[in-house]
């Protein structure tokens, strides 16, 4: 049992090798929403129980050299926060222009805002698909990446394909976490 730590350590280092990591000084990049506070509840209008439109998002202070942004929104608590089994992807959007500092409410509908490109979510559709947890209160992680280049036409990439394409291009990262539980 002296080597019991090896497999978990190898798995952790392997996962870290594929995760998009920031390089440079990115401590100032921040992400927020005017619709909810960090770690607070997402209003129903942005979920499957409401209008199912994407919430407004805004960011400030990207690192020098930023040429585009990418955004991934997912739920690490699927299907049950007491026994999560998967990370459920709600939105993948990339090639958000460097001059852009927001995605307005509803930007995740038919095509992304400002020339950005949509990837595919776990419903196998492009665009935003809001929280719709089957049980319990789930966390929703909004991750914004500042990139040193636009990624170009990747088709409709999955989260994994986008993360792979971002390797070596991430200058900074900001995160916003919110929650949602359906009324029963």
N, C-alpha and C positions, 0 to 999 in steps of 0.2 A: 504493500500500500504506500510505499515511499513515493511513488509516482502518481498518486491520485490527483494531484494538482495539474498535471501536464495537459490532459484533454481539455479541461475548462480554460486553461491558459491559452492553448492553441486555438480553441474556438473563438475566444475573445480577441486574440490578435488577428485571426483571419477575418472576423467581422469588421474590426477596425481598419484593416487594409482596404476593404471595399467601401467603407463609409466615406462620403465626401468630407474632406477636412479643410479647414480654413488655413491659409498661409498669410503671413504679414500681420499688420496691426488692424484688427477688425473689432476692437472692443467697443467702438461707438455705434455700430449699426444697431438700430432698434426697430421693432415691429409692434404696431398697436392697432386697435380697432376702436372706432367711435361707438360701436354697437355693444361692446362689453369690456369689462375690466379683465386684466390677467387673472387667471384661476377662478373666474366667476362663470356664471351660467351663460350659455349662448341663447339669445332670445329665440323663441319658437318660430318666428317668421323665417329664420334661416335654416330650418330643419324640415324633415319629411312631414311633420305635423302642421307646418305653416306653408309659406310660399315657396320654400326650398330654393331660395336665391342665395348667392354668396354674400357674406357680410363685407362691409367696407373695411379695407386694410390700408394702412399708411406706414411709411418707414422714413427714417432720417439717417443722416450721416454715414453714407456708404464709404467704404475704404477707397483711397485714391486708386485710380486705374480700373474702377468698375466700368464694364462695358455692357453688362446685361444682368438681369436678375432671374432667378427661378424660385418657384414656390411649390412646396409639397404640404398637403394637409392630410393627416391620417389619425386613426384611432388605435392606440396601442392596447386597448382594453377589450377587443372583440373576441368572442361574442359576449362574454360575461366578465365584468371587472374582477369578480372573485376567482375566476379561473380563465384568464385570457389565453387564447390559443393562436391568435394571429394579429397582425397589424393590418387594419382595414384602411385602404387608401380612398380618400374623398375627393381630392383634386390634385392634379399635376399641371403646372403651367410654367413655361420657360420662354426665353428670349424676350422677357419684359424689357423694354428699352431702358438704357442707363439713366436717361433724363426723367423717367417716370418715377414718381414717389408715392403712388397709390394705385390700388385696384378698387374702383368704386363699387358700391353695393350693386349686385346683379352682374358683375363682370364675368362671372363663371357660367354664364348662360350659353347662348349660341356663339361660340368663339370667344377668345380671350380679348382683353382690352388693349388698345394702343399698338396693335401689331404683334402682340405676344402670341405664343402658340400653345395649344392645349395638348396635354398628354391624356392617357387613358386611366380611369379610376377602376376600382375593383368591381364596379357594375358593368365593366367593359364598355364604358361610354366616355366621351370626352366631356370636359367641363366639370362644374361643381355638382356634387350630390351631397346634400347636407346630412347632419347627424340623424340617425334613425335606430338607436340602439334597441335590441330586443329585450334587454333586461339591465337594470341598474344604471348608475351614473357613470358615464364614460368621460375620459379625457380626450380632447381634440388638440393635436399639436400642429400649429402653423409654423413651418420652417421657411424662412426666406434666405436665399443664398445670393451673395454678390459675386459675380463671375468676371473674369478678366477678358472674356470674349463672348459674343453671341454663339450659340451652339449650332445654328442653322437648322434646316428641316430634318428632324429626326422621325418624321411620320407622326404617329400618335404614341409616343413612348410610355411604357409603364414607369412606375416609380423606380424600379431597379435599373431600367435602361437609362433613365435620366441621370440617376446617381452615377452610373458608369460613365456616361458622356461628360459629367461634370468633373471627373477625376482630373486633378492637376490645374483646374480653373477656378477653384473656390478661393476668393479673397477674404470673405467674411460670412458670418451666419448670424441670424437673429431668430429668436423663438418666441412664440406667443402660445400659451396653453389656456384653454377654456374647457368647460364641462357642459354636459347635457344629459338629462334623464327624462324620458317620456312620462307624461302624466298617465296614469292607469286608472 
